[in-house]
Amino acid sequence: MLNKPRILVVEDESGIADTLQYVLSTDGFAPVWCSTAGQALREFSAGLPALVILDIGLPDLNGFELFKRLQALPGGAQVPMLFLTARSDEIDRVVGLELGADDYIAKPFSPRELVARVRGILRRSVRQPLAAPLPEPPQPASGATPMAVRMEAAATPFALDEERRQIRFYGRVLELSRYEYGILRLLVLRPGRVFTRDELFDQVWTDGSGSLDRTIDAHIKTLRAKLKAVAPHAEPIRTSRGSGYALSEALPAA
């Protein structure tokens, strides 16, 4: 018997939790209900789940703070997380995405949509370790090795290490969510090239689901904040008005 993906459901309202458990279990998942943040931390520490569905309004801890604590646990940054938000609370959705959540779903939700979102996130999580196809990737000179490509990239303030899924900026490793890494990786590989929002979605959100007008903008905002924390006067990501985003070519090298 195949192991079912374990889904942590962190929700204090029993009616919603029952619905979540029912739709997940009937679709081949193994849901585990946690009604408090404390219980969620214990279950998470006992064994990493495949995904966490996280309500923002919990009795013992704000859902955003719980998200940060779960991410800080060993292996936590690799576990996809989906926020449950109230439909009217756009700010909650944006904050969740800015923190690095993989997606959100608004209450009241469609059970079929929720399962589709969960499956989409898990597919992306599996695909993520593989390099996404890139338009016009940089080619090493004849006879050059893959290491030579990394050395060329190191001539900029950015150093991309795809094996470790790390990006350094002026020598400092950036703490990035999987989507922030995916976006910045594309920009770093093609300095000056303008990527439209649709191109970023296609390359980073590989199944095309979970689109939200402000999703890319929210991740770009958090990326800029993280880059600014390293180099306060630099503007590495420029906006091409009406088109998309590009990495500035005018940055001093490391």
C-alpha positions as CSV (number, residue, x, y, z in Angstrom):
1,M,0.0,0.0,0.0
2,L,1.4,3.3,-1.1
3,N,2.1,6.0,1.6
4,K,-0.4,8.8,1.3
5,P,0.9,12.3,1.3
6,R,0.5,13.7,4.9
7,I,-1.2,17.0,5.0
8,L,-1.2,19.1,8.1
9,V,-4.5,21.0,8.5
10,V,-4.1,23.8,11.0
11,E,-7.6,25.2,11.6
12,D,-9.4,25.9,14.8
13,E,-13.0,25.7,13.4
14,S,-14.1,22.1,13.6
15,G,-16.6,22.4,10.8
16,I,-14.0,23.7,8.3
17,A,-11.5,21.2,9.6
18,D,-14.0,18.3,9.0
19,T,-14.6,19.5,5.5
20,L,-10.9,19.7,4.8
21,Q,-10.2,16.3,6.2
22,Y,-13.0,14.8,4.2
23,V,-12.1,16.2,0.8
24,L,-8.4,15.4,1.3
25,S,-8.9,11.9,2.6
26,T,-11.3,11.0,-0.2
27,D,-8.8,12.3,-2.7
28,G,-5.9,10.1,-1.5
29,F,-4.3,12.3,1.1
30,A,-3.7,11.6,4.8
31,P,-4.9,14.8,6.6
32,V,-3.8,15.5,10.2
33,W,-5.9,18.1,12.0
34,C,-4.3,20.5,14.5
35,S,-6.6,22.9,16.2
36,T,-3.9,25.0,17.7
37,A,-0.5,26.4,16.8
38,G,1.2,24.4,19.6
39,Q,-0.3,21.2,18.3
40,A,0.9,22.0,14.8
41,L,4.4,22.7,15.9
42,R,4.5,19.3,17.7
43,E,3.1,17.4,14.7
44,F,5.4,19.2,12.3
45,S,8.5,18.4,14.5
46,A,7.4,14.8,14.8
47,G,7.6,14.3,11.0
48,L,7.6,16.7,8.1
49,P,4.3,16.7,6.2
50,A,4.0,16.9,2.5
51,L,2.1,20.2,2.8
52,V,0.5,22.5,5.4
53,I,-2.9,24.2,5.2
54,L,-2.7,27.0,7.6
55,D,-5.5,29.2,8.9
56,I,-4.5,32.8,9.9
57,G,-6.8,33.1,12.9
58,L,-5.7,30.6,15.5
59,P,-6.5,30.8,19.2
60,D,-3.0,30.7,20.5
61,L,-0.8,32.2,17.8
62,N,-1.2,34.4,14.7
63,G,-1.0,32.2,11.6
64,F,1.7,34.4,10.1
65,E,3.9,33.9,13.2
66,L,3.2,30.2,13.1
67,F,4.3,30.1,9.5
68,K,7.6,31.7,10.4
69,R,8.2,29.2,13.2
70,L,7.4,26.2,11.0
71,Q,9.8,27.5,8.4
72,A,12.5,27.9,11.0
73,L,12.2,24.2,12.0
74,P,14.6,21.7,10.4
75,G,13.4,21.0,6.9
76,G,10.6,23.5,7.3
77,A,11.6,25.8,4.5
78,Q,11.1,22.9,2.1
79,V,7.5,22.2,3.1
80,P,4.9,23.9,0.9
81,M,2.3,26.0,2.9
82,L,-1.1,27.3,1.8
83,F,-2.9,29.9,3.8
84,L,-6.7,30.0,4.4
85,T,-7.9,33.5,4.4
86,A,-11.2,35.4,4.5
87,R,-12.3,36.4,1.1
88,S,-12.4,40.1,1.9
89,D,-8.9,40.2,3.5
90,E,-6.7,41.1,0.5
91,I,-4.0,42.3,2.9
92,D,-3.9,38.8,4.5
93,R,-3.4,37.2,1.1
94,V,-0.7,39.6,0.1
95,V,1.1,39.3,3.5
96,G,1.0,35.5,3.2
97,L,2.5,35.6,-0.2
98,E,5.1,38.1,0.8
99,L,6.2,35.9,3.7
100,G,6.8,33.1,1.2
101,A,3.6,31.0,1.3
102,D,3.0,28.9,-1.8
103,D,-0.6,29.9,-2.3
104,Y,-3.8,30.9,-0.5
105,I,-7.4,30.0,-0.7
106,A,-10.2,32.2,0.5
107,K,-13.1,31.1,2.7
108,P,-15.7,29.9,1.8
109,F,-13.8,27.6,-0.6
110,S,-14.7,25.0,-3.1
111,P,-13.5,21.6,-1.9
112,R,-12.6,20.7,-5.5
113,E,-10.6,23.9,-5.9
114,L,-8.8,23.3,-2.7
115,V,-7.7,19.8,-3.7
116,A,-6.7,21.1,-7.1
117,R,-4.6,23.8,-5.4
118,V,-3.0,21.2,-3.1
119,R,-2.2,18.9,-6.0
120,G,-0.8,21.8,-8.0
121,I,1.5,22.9,-5.2
122,L,2.8,19.3,-4.6
123,R,3.5,18.9,-8.4
124,R,5.5,22.1,-8.4
125,S,7.4,21.0,-5.3
126,V,8.4,17.8,-7.0
127,R,9.4,19.6,-10.2
128,Q,11.2,22.4,-8.5
129,P,14.5,20.6,-8.0
130,L,14.7,20.2,-11.7
131,A,15.9,23.1,-13.7
132,A,12.9,24.8,-15.4
133,P,13.3,25.4,-19.1
134,L,14.7,28.8,-19.9
135,P,14.3,30.9,-22.9
136,E,17.6,31.4,-24.7
137,P,19.9,30.2,-21.8
138,P,23.5,31.5,-21.8
139,Q,25.8,29.1,-23.6
140,P,29.4,28.4,-22.5
141,A,32.1,29.1,-25.0
142,S,33.3,26.2,-27.1
143,G,35.1,23.8,-24.9
144,A,34.0,25.6,-21.7
145,T,32.8,23.5,-18.8
146,P,29.7,24.1,-16.7
147,M,31.9,25.5,-14.0
148,A,32.9,28.2,-16.5
149,V,29.3,29.3,-16.7
150,R,29.2,29.7,-13.0
151,M,32.4,31.8,-13.0
152,E,30.9,34.1,-15.7
153,A,27.8,34.6,-13.5
154,A,30.1,35.4,-10.5
155,A,31.4,38.4,-12.4
156,T,28.2,40.2,-11.3
157,P,27.2,40.8,-7.7
158,F,25.2,37.6,-8.0
159,A,26.5,34.1,-7.7
160,L,24.1,31.3,-8.6
161,D,24.7,27.8,-7.2
162,E,22.0,25.6,-8.8
163,E,23.2,22.5,-7.0
164,R,22.6,24.1,-3.6
165,R,19.7,26.2,-4.9
166,Q,21.5,29.2,-3.5
167,I,22.0,32.7,-4.7
168,R,24.6,35.0,-3.2
169,F,24.4,38.8,-3.5
170,Y,27.7,40.6,-2.8
171,G,28.9,37.4,-1.1
172,R,25.9,36.9,1.2
173,V,23.6,34.0,0.8
174,L,20.0,35.1,0.3
175,E,17.3,33.4,2.3
176,L,14.7,32.8,-0.5
177,S,11.4,31.0,-0.8
178,R,11.2,28.6,-3.7
179,Y,9.3,31.1,-5.8
180,E,11.7,34.0,-4.9
181,Y,14.6,31.7,-5.9
182,G,12.9,30.8,-9.2
183,I,12.2,34.4,-10.1
184,L,15.6,35.7,-9.2
185,R,17.3,32.7,-10.9
186,L,15.7,33.7,-14.2
187,L,16.7,37.3,-13.8
188,V,20.3,36.5,-12.8
189,L,20.8,34.2,-15.8
190,R,19.7,37.0,-18.2
191,P,20.7,40.4,-16.8
192,G,18.9,43.1,-18.7
193,R,16.4,40.8,-20.3
194,V,12.8,41.9,-19.5
195,F,10.6,39.0,-18.3
196,T,6.9,39.6,-18.5
197,R,4.7,38.5,-15.6
198,D,3.3,35.7,-17.9
199,E,6.8,34.5,-18.6
200,L,7.7,34.4,-14.9
201,F,4.5,32.5,-14.2
202,D,5.2,30.0,-17.0
203,Q,8.8,29.4,-15.9
204,V,8.4,29.4,-12.1
205,W,4.8,28.3,-11.5
206,T,5.2,25.4,-13.9
207,D,1.6,24.1,-13.9
208,G,0.2,27.6,-14.4
209,S,-2.2,27.4,-11.5
210,G,-2.6,29.7,-8.6
211,S,-2.4,32.9,-10.7
212,L,-3.1,36.1,-8.9
213,D,-2.5,39.5,-10.4
214,R,-0.4,40.6,-7.6
215,T,1.5,37.3,-7.0
216,I,4.5,38.2,-9.0
217,D,4.5,41.8,-7.7
218,A,4.3,40.6,-4.1
219,H,7.3,38.3,-4.6
220,I,9.3,41.0,-6.4
221,K,8.6,43.3,-3.5
222,T,10.0,40.8,-1.0
223,L,13.0,40.1,-3.2
224,R,13.8,43.8,-3.4
225,A,13.6,44.0,0.4
226,K,16.0,41.1,0.8
227,L,18.4,42.6,-1.7
228,K,18.2,46.0,-0.2
229,A,19.1,44.5,3.2
230,V,22.4,43.5,1.7
231,A,23.1,46.6,-0.5
232,P,20.8,49.5,0.6
233,H,21.7,51.8,-2.2
234,A,21.5,49.3,-5.1
235,E,18.4,48.7,-7.2
236,P,19.1,45.3,-8.7
237,I,15.6,44.7,-10.0
238,R,14.1,47.3,-12.3
239,T,10.6,47.6,-13.5
240,S,9.8,47.9,-17.2
241,R,6.6,49.8,-17.0
242,G,3.8,47.9,-18.6
243,S,6.0,44.9,-19.4
244,G,7.7,43.2,-16.5
245,Y,10.9,43.0,-14.6
246,A,14.6,42.8,-15.4
247,L,17.9,42.6,-13.6
248,S,19.9,45.8,-13.8
249,E,23.1,45.6,-15.8
250,A,24.5,48.7,-14.1
251,L,25.5,47.1,-10.8
252,P,29.1,47.1,-9.6
253,A,30.6,43.7,-9.6
254,A,31.4,42.0,-6.3
